[in-house]
């Protein structure tokens, strides 16, 4: 079974959303993990926006990359430039993929404007994950 790690700066928004969609779309074809260079906790707005698409990530935890150095990943997907540049080296033959998604946690404005930004980023990540699963996690 393939092992996939999604890596972000704080493991609070983008990587959590990607983990949720990877679990949903990959099903039993992969073991999915997410982590950050730091641990910021799962953002409540990420939980809320995923719930809006029928996926519950409220049970996810925020993890540090150091917790996974013993796992030989098949794929490591960085979802922000900071994670790509700051990711510590760990022995792995993983295929490394990168896409710099905007950080919805940095959105400003009234609550509805912020939530709209979360939904926009969620849709970008959803499309990316669907394509990743289709291309890399075939039965």
Secondary structure as UniProt FT lines:
FT   STRAND          2..8
FT   HELIX           14..26
FT   HELIX           27..29
FT   STRAND          30..36
FT   HELIX           44..51
FT   TURN            52..54
FT   TURN            58..59
FT   HELIX           65..68
FT   TURN            69..70
FT   STRAND          75..78
FT   HELIX           81..86
FT   STRAND          95..98
FT   HELIX           104..106
FT   HELIX           111..136
//
